[in-house]
Amino acid sequence: MEKLRDKLLAKFPIEQIKWRVGNLSGDTRCSLLAYVDARDVAERLDDVIGIEGWQSKISETPCGRVICELSLNINGSWINKTFGGFTLLCHSTAPT
C-alpha cells in the first residue's frame, strides 16, 4: 500500500505544471496559481491504478455548485472521495 501511495503522491514533472492568473491587484500585480491538467492526473491514475481501477463523476447542484467524485479500486474495495467548488451563482429564493 505504501508503494501505491508513493506513486500517487510523486511530484509531476515541471513540464506538466501550468500557470494561470489568480487575483488581480491593480494594474501591475497579480497572483499566479500553479496547477496540473486533469489529463495528466488521469494518465497518472491509469499508470498507477490501472484503466479499470478508477472512475470520476462530475455533477452540478441546482444552485450551480460543481461536485467531483473520484473513486479508486484499492485491493478490490472502492474508495470514494467527493470534492466541491464554490460558486457565486447560489442565491436564496426565500422571501425576505
Secondary structure as GFF3:
##gff-version 3
##sequence-region A 1 96
A	DSSP	alpha_helix	2	9	.	.	.	ID=ss1
A	DSSP	three_ten_helix	14	16	.	.	.	ID=ss2
A	DSSP	beta_strand	17	25	.	.	.	ID=ss3
A	DSSP	beta_strand	29	36	.	.	.	ID=ss4
A	DSSP	alpha_helix	38	48	.	.	.	ID=ss5
A	DSSP	beta_strand	54	60	.	.	.	ID=ss6
A	DSSP	beta_strand	66	74	.	.	.	ID=ss7
A	DSSP	beta_strand	77	84	.	.	.	ID=ss8
###
